[in-house]
Structures are given as structure tokens and as C-alpha cells.
Amino acid sequence: MRYFIYVVFLLLMSSCASENSPEKKEKSLSLGYLEAPVGFSVEIYADSVPNARQMTMGENGILYVGTRRDGRVHAVVDSDSDHKADTVYTIASDLRLPNGVAYKDGSLYVAEVSKIWRFDDIDNHLDDPPTPVLITDDYPTEGHHGWKYIAFGPDGKLYVPVGAPCNVCNMEKENPVFASLTRINPDGTEREIIAHGIRNTVGFTWHPETGNLWFTDNNRDWMGDDLPPGELNELTDEGLHFGFPYLHASNVWDPEFGEEGKNMNVDFKPPVRELGPHVAPLGVMFYTGNMFPDSYKNQAFIAEHGSWNRSKKIGYRVTMVKFDNAGNPVSYEPFISGWLQGEDDVRGRPVSLLQLEDGSVLISDDHGSKIYRVTYTGDRK
């Protein structure tokens, strides 16, 4: 009996120790509601960028920001280099879902649903933006998942995704550009499809060591609260098929299209890491700076925009996928949370991530129309 009581006592003590463990205590609070690991701070970089979505950095520290519903593109200027925006310029307006922005050789590229524009010598014309040059108008006009994330790759080409124009549908035969990732020359020519079966990626990057393209993907809705998971994917070879609309994540066959997929004799590429269900993973980046601790180097950060049709909200945070030395994912955990304060109190929705030269990281928030800056001042070891 005494042995039984002793065991119970040990279990209770262990439970208490777990609840008060350093892992749960070691959080710092920023802005009164954002939690991050100890040593990290989150500050407001800009608080008047309506519907802030994708970000790209120009020259002289000029930050360009696309939007979606707002229909404008902005330039955010920190003129005194104090990491606080001083002026927000409007570069373009009355555009159709201009989420995507990319910068190359002094020019700003802006993606609408079906068109991509180029604004030349933009850094020197913030007050009087130049007349844009139309690069291409050859992308589909469907608005459902039509907004785009764009970026220039190591090969100097512009990468442009095309989402599926639906929750779930099979458009591959009608137009194979749907649910794909394409790339074009900077002048808009020679479009090619390099990956298929991608429902809606609104964030991708290139691995700092392998050079492979990595992207998030938002899986379909209306399969319940917990299915299917979101995805973090790696494009190891051109032409791979990532499953949509037949297979979602690693093993969730679609109720309508799954049987067709099973008979296709295609090796669908599974995600490197499954993410939370309906967390809406958007921006992704690998940290390569020297401000954060060494353990964060080459780890993946993901902006989770947050669920919209789940019975209990999930996401509304920035997470981190950690990898071992062999490149295998070993954990998936919150990095910054707190934009969701209960079901009815949404303080923000992270969209895009951008690393600055000093190693700090910017986070855009289309719900709060803010851009945050994450810094670290603790022990880098």
C-alpha cells in the first residue's frame, strides 16, 4: 500500500513538474499578446499597410508590399533606418487581387490574377510611379485561388503558381496550367509547367543548401475539422505531381476523385511534412541569418494564415519545421503565436515572411494591416 501511495506521489510530482517545465515557461510576450521563445521580440515595423500580403525588398531598404482585396501595391520606406516605417507610398491601385510582388534589377514585378506587370526603376519614382509594362496576360482569369505569390529563382526566371479554380475539381485535361507551378522568362516568354497537382500555393522558396524549391499548399475544405492536413513540399525533380485533386497530403484520397487517382499509375509526391488541418499555410522561408541562435539556421518558418471554416479556429501563427543534419523533419512547433485570442478575438493573420540583411524577420498581416519585425537579443548559442 505504501509503495502504491509512493508511486502515485511520484506521478503527481512529475505532472506538476511537467506543467511548470521550463519549456512551457520560457516564452516572452510582445505587444501584450504575441508569444515567442525567450530572447525573441516582436515589434511593429509598419501599422498602416492595408491588407498587407506578399513582401519583397528593393534597393536602399525600400519594402514593396502586395495586397489582395485592397487592390493596391505599396512601397514602405524606413528613411532613418530605425526599423520603423516612416512613409507608405501607393505604387499602383485598382488592380485585381495584386498579391504577388517580386523585385529584380531595379524593377518591381506585380502579379494580378491573369496579368503580370513590370514597374521599371521603381526605387527612384515612388512619388510618381512609371507606367507599367505588361509582361504577360496569358494566365487564367478565374478569381478562385487566382491570386498569386511570385518570386525569381536562382535561375533568374520568374516562378508563378496557378491555383485550382475551385474547392476541389479536376481541370487538368481542360487546362493543365490549373493547379500547377509555372515559370517564365523575365519578359514573360517561354512559359513552362514544372509541377502539377498543387491546389493553391501562396508561398515558396529555395533551400539554401540544396537549391530545391520548397512550397506550402492549402488542401481542400469540407472533409471535416481534421482532414486533410496542410502541406510543406519539396520539388526534387521537374514534372512531379503532388496529388491534387486525387490525393491530399500523404494518404487522404479524395471522396470524388480518389478512385480515378488510384488508377492513374502515377507516383504522387508526398509532402515532406504534414501541417495542421486547415491552418492555411502561406509564406515559407529558410532562416539563413546570423541574428537568431545557431539552432535556427536553415530551419523552415511558415506563416499560417488560419482556418476559416473549422468548428474551432486553428493556425493564426508562425510555426517552425526543424530538420536534422540529414535534412529529415524532426518537429513542427509554434514559433510565434497569439494572433488568435479565443474564437472571437483575431488580432492578426500572418501571410508572408521576409528576412532582412541584419537577420531579423518581417511578417505581414493582412487582417491587421501591419508588418511586424522579429528580433533576437539573447544568447545565440
N, C-alpha and C positions, 0 to 999 in steps of 0.2 A: 504493500500500500504506500509506504513511504517512497519507494522507488517510482511508483506511478505519479505521486504528487511532485516529486523532483523533476520528472520528465515534463510534466505539464508546466512547471515553473520555468524550465529552460525554454520551452516553446513560446511561452508568453514573453519572456525576456527577449527572445530572438525576434518576435513580432514587433515589439516596441523598438528594438534596435533598428529593424528594417524601416519602420515608419519614420524614424528620426535619423536615418543614414545620411552621411554627407552628400550622397548622390542626389537626394531629394532636397537637401538644404542649400546646396551650392548653386543658387540661382541669384542673378542680380536683376533688379527691377529698373526699367527705364520708362520715362514719360508717365509713370504712375500705373502702367498696365502691361507693358511688354516685358516678358521674362526671357532671359538669355543666360548662358553659363557664366559663372563668376569671372570677372575680368573684362567682360564684354559690355559695351554701352550702345544704346540706340538713340540717336538724336534726329531732329527734323532738319533735313537738308533743304527742302522746299515745301511750302504748305499751300501753294496756290497754283497747282498744275492740274486743271480739271481733267478727270478721268485718265490719269497718268498710266500708260501701258508700257510698250517696249521702249528701252533707252539705248542710245549709242553715243559714244564720246567723239567729238570733233577735235579740232586743234585749239590750243590755248584754254583748255578746260571748259569748253562750251559743250553742254549736255543737250542732246536732242531727244525729244520725247513724243512718241506717237500716242494716239488716243483711239477710242473705238466709237462709242456713242456720241462723243463730243464733236467729232468730225474735224478736229484741228490738229496741227503739229506745232510743238513749241520748242523754243531754244531757252535753256535755263543757264544763266550766267552768274558765276561766282567771281565778281570782278576783283575782290580784295583777297582772294584765296584763304578765306577763313572757314571754308566748308559750310557756308550758308549762302543760299541763293540770294542775289541782290536784285536781279531783273528777270522777268519771264517775257519773252517775245513770242508773238504768233507768227509762224513761218508760212502756214497755209491754213485755209479754212474751207468749209463746205465740201469736204471730201467724204467718201463713202467708207466708213469703218477703217480709217488710216492707222491701224495698229502697228504695222511694221516700219521700222526705220533702220537704215544702215549707212555707214559713212566710209567713203573711200576716195583718196586722192583729192581731198578738198571739196568733194561733192556729197550731198545728202540724198539718199535714195528713200523714197516713201512708197509704201505699198497700200493701194486701195484693194477692193475685192477683186477686180478684174484688170487693174492697171498698176503700173509701176512708173513713178516719176523720178527725175533727177534734178536737183537744185544745185547748180554749179557755183563754186566759190562762195558757198553759203556763209562761211565764218565772217566774211567781210561785208555781208549785206543783211544783217539781222534786222535793221530798221526798214530796209527796202528790198525784200526778197526778190531774187531774179525770177523771170518767167520760167517755169519748169519745162524740162524736156521730157517728152513721153518716150519711155524706154520700151514698153510693151503694153498692149491692151488685149492680149491673147489668152488671158486666164478666164475661167468660167465666171459668169455674173451672179450665180446663186449666192444669196447672202448667208444662208445657214452654214455655219462654220467657214464662212468665206473670208473673214479677217485673217491676216497673215502675219507671221513672225518671219523676218528675213535677216540674213547675215551673209557676209562674204567669208568664204572658206579659205584654207591655206593655198588652194589652187587659184585664187583670185577670182573665182566665179561666185555669182550670187545664188544662194540657195533659197528656194521658195516652196513652201508646202501648199497643198490644195486639200482642204478638208472634205469629208463626206457631206453632201448637201442634205443631211437627214440625221435622225437619231440612229437608225440602222437601216441600210438599204444596200443593194448590190448594183453599183453603177460602173463596174469595171468594163463590161462589154460595151456599154453605151458610150462611155468616155473614160479611157484608162487613166486620165490625169486626175480624176477624183480619188480621194483617199491615198494620195501619193506624196512623195517629196521630189521636187524637180530642182534643176539648176540651169542657169542661163549665163551667157557672157554679160559683162557689164553694160553692153549696148543692147541687151535684150535678145540677141540672136542665139541660135543653136540650143533651144530648149530640149532637155532630155529628162526622162524619169529615171531616178536612181534607186527608188524604193517604193514598194507597194504595200497595201493593207494597213495604212496608218489613218485612223479615223479622224484625228484632229490634234496635230502637234502645234503648240503655240510656244515652243521653246526648244532650242537645240544648241549644241556647242561642240567643240572638238577637243579630244583628250590631249592634255599637254605632253604626254609621252608617246602614245601610240599613233596619234593623229586621226584616230577613228572618230566619226561623227556619232554623238550621243543625243538622244531626244526623249522628251516626255510624250506621253499620249493619253488623251482623255477617252476612256472607254464609254460604251453605250449606257443609256439610262433605262429605267423601268424593268430591271431584273431583281428588284428588292434592295434593301438597305445595304447589304454586304456583298453584292455582286454587280459587276465584276470589279476587280482591283484596277487601280491606275497602273501605269507602266513607266519604267525607265528602261530605255532600249539602247543598244549599240549596233551601228551599221558596220559590220565587219567586211561585207562584200557588196558591191553594187548589184541591184536587181533583186535583193531579198524581199520576201513577202512577210509582213508582220501580223497577218491573221485576219484583219477586218475585211468583211463582216462575218466571217465564218467562225473564227476562234478569237476569244478575248483573253488577254493575259496568257497564262501558261496552259490552262486546261478547262476553260469555260466555253463550251461550244454554244453557239447562238441557237435559240429555240427555233428560229425560222431558217437560218442559212447554214447551220452546223452540219447537217447531213450532206449537203452539197459539198461543203469543205472537206469532209472526210473522204469523199470520193474523188478529190482533185489530184491526189498523188503529189501534193506539194508539201515540202518541209517548211512549215511556218516557223519563223524565227521567234522564240520565246523571249520575254523581257529578261534583262539582266537582274532586275529587282522588281517585284510587285509592290505597289504602294497602297495606301489606304483606299477603300472603295469610295468613289465619288468625291475625292479630295480635290479634283480638278488641278492636277499638276501642270504648271505653265513653265516659267523660266527655269533654266538649269545652268549651272556653271561649276567648273572645277576650280578650286581655290589654288592660286599659284603665287600669292603674295608673300611678303615677309613680316606682316604685322601680326597675324594670328599665330598661335602656337604651332610648332613644327608638326604636331599630330594632325593638323587640319590640311596640310599640304596635299594637293591632288585628290581631296575628297569632294564628293558631289553635293552641292546645295540646290534645293528645289523650292521654288515658290509655289505653295499650294493655295490656290485662289479660294477654295472652299466649296462645299456642296450647296446645291440649290433645291433639290427635291428629295432629300433624305428626311426620315422622320425625326432624326436628331442630327443637327449640323456637325460636320467634321471638316478638318482642314483649317483654313484661315491662319496659316502659319508658314514658317520656313523650316524645312527639315533637312537632314543631312544623311546621306548614304555613305557609310565608311567602307573602305576596301582594305584587304590585307596586302602584303607585299607582292603577292601573286596576282593581284587585280580582282580577287573574288569579293563580292559584297558580304560583309560580316554583320552589319547592323543598319537600322533605319530608325532614326530618332528625331524628336523635335530639336531644333536649334533656337529659333525664336518663336514664341507663342504669346497669345494674349490679345490678338485682334478679335477673337471671339470671346465675349464675356457673357456666357449664358445664351440661350436660344434667341433672345430678342435684342441683344446688345452687340451688334457687329461694329467694331471700331475701324476695321480696315480689311482689305483683301489683297494680299501680295500678288504681284503679276510678274515682274521682271527683275533680274539681278545683274549688277554690273560692278566689276572690280575696278577700283581706281589705282592710279600709279603708286600711291602710298600704301596699298594693301588693304585699305578699308573697302567696304562693300555698300553699294546703293541698292535700295529696294523700292520699287514703285508700287503705288497703292491706288487703284482706280476708284475704289469706293470712297476713300477719304481724301482723294485728290492731293496726295502727299508723296514725297520721296524721302525716305529715311536713309541715314548713313550709320553703318555699324562699324565700331572701332574696338580695338583691344588694347588694354594698358597693363595687363597682368604679366606674369612670368611666361615668356614664350616657350619655355621647356615644359 
